[in-house]
């Protein structure tokens, strides 16, 4: 499907120079002299190489339609994630590198949203929040106010985050999967 270059957004998959690219960042630049253009940072889906490309805003690019499908995470086999289709119970394998920095937040039977282009996986999305246990937390320093101060803590998956001073080791907290930030204490 053809679309104008100024409509490119992060997360889209486009075809350029005979290869498929996933858009990581885009920025419309309007120089003082001349027409506006769009600067796009994108990653090749096959090789993983990144590149930057510029188009005039009136240019057209080929946008590929992605299909979203939910899978249950089963286990990891080396650098490959093994997922299960909840409807047909068939196994589906995707490379671990599609998860990037979110890989430590994988949990058994977690529902993952996989974006497919013609049956090939191009992106994986985890749920926005996970519940994890604090295994290490610094002690509270007297005189700190609860409203503005945070202390470092280590989660059960090995990721370090900042938590409010009232959180102790052994407590379960809710954490954002995209940036590993504290959300709240776990309800149960």
Long-range contacts (C-beta under 8 A, 24 or more apart in sequence): 1-62, 1-63, 1-64, 1-65, 2-60, 2-61, 2-62, 2-63, 3-60, 3-61, 3-63, 4-57, 4-58, 4-59, 4-60, 4-61, 5-38, 5-40, 5-55, 5-56, 5-57, 5-58, 5-59, 5-60, 5-61, 6-36, 6-38, 6-57, 6-58, 8-38, 8-40, 8-61, 8-63, 11-123, 12-63, 12-66, 13-45, 13-63, 13-64, 13-66, 13-115, 13-117, 13-122, 14-42, 14-61, 14-62, 14-63, 14-64, 15-61, 15-62, 15-63, 15-64, 16-42, 16-53, 16-61, 16-62, 19-44, 19-45, 19-46, 20-44, 20-45, 20-46, 20-64, 20-117, 20-122, 21-45, 21-51, 22-122, 22-123, 24-50, 28-57, 45-117, 45-120, 45-122, 48-97, 64-117, 64-118, 65-117, 66-115, 66-116, 66-117, 66-122, 66-123, 67-115, 67-116, 67-117, 68-113, 68-114, 68-115, 68-116, 69-113, 69-114, 69-116, 70-111, 70-112, 70-113, 70-114, 71-111, 71-112, 71-114, 72-109, 72-110, 72-111, 72-112, 73-106, 73-107, 73-108, 73-109, 73-110, 73-111, 73-112, 74-108, 74-109, 75-108, 76-106, 81-106, 81-124, 83-112, 83-114, 86-111, 94-121, 94-124, 95-121, 98-122, 98-123, 98-124, 99-124, 99-126, 102-126, 102-177, 102-178, 104-157, 104-158, 104-159, 105-130, 105-157, 105-159, 105-175, 105-177, 105-180, 126-177, 127-177, 128-176, 128-177, 128-178, 129-174, 129-175, 129-176, 129-177, 129-183, 130-174, 130-175, 130-177, 131-172, 131-173, 131-174, 131-175, 131-186, 132-156, 132-157, 132-172, 132-173, 132-175, 133-170, 133-171, 133-172, 133-173, 134-163, 134-167, 134-168, 134-169, 134-170, 134-171, 134-172, 134-173, 135-169, 135-170, 136-169, 137-163, 137-167, 137-168, 137-169, 140-165, 140-166, 141-165, 150-182, 155-180
